[in-house]
């Protein structure tokens, strides 16, 4: 399993989470706040889905640009730079939507918080369940290791 497999797994789990947040958030938002609550829940789930996609894109770009281990600073610079850009976008979005009468800020906030916490859990599961080897070693009974061994290695 490679890092890209973990990223694909995280995106798949994130898509499932986003669909669940859209469904549950929309129902609760509509029941609590009517149509503005529904719109607020959909916007909260949409913002989270976009930010999750930006995070995945930053990991893909960082892994292609930075040649590890020498480029670890560039790698984390891209990741942290994307985090800062998302933070600024979120602040601008919240400030610009502050006076919107068609938006229920409480439902938007709770939906966004629930979705962000859910994506943290999803990313943790994807990384925790993913098994990426960090040591290149041959195990006993590994046929590929025996094929590359010479008689002098025994």
Buried (B, 14 or more C-beta within 10 A) or exposed (E): EEEEEBBBBBBEBBBEBBEBBBEBBBEBBBEBBEEBBBBBBBBBBBBBBEBBBBBBEBBBBBBEEBEEEEBEEBBEBBBEEBBEEBEEBBEEBBEEBEEBEEBBBEBBEBBBEBBBEBBEEBBEEBBEEBEEEEEEEEEEEEEEEEEEEEEEEE
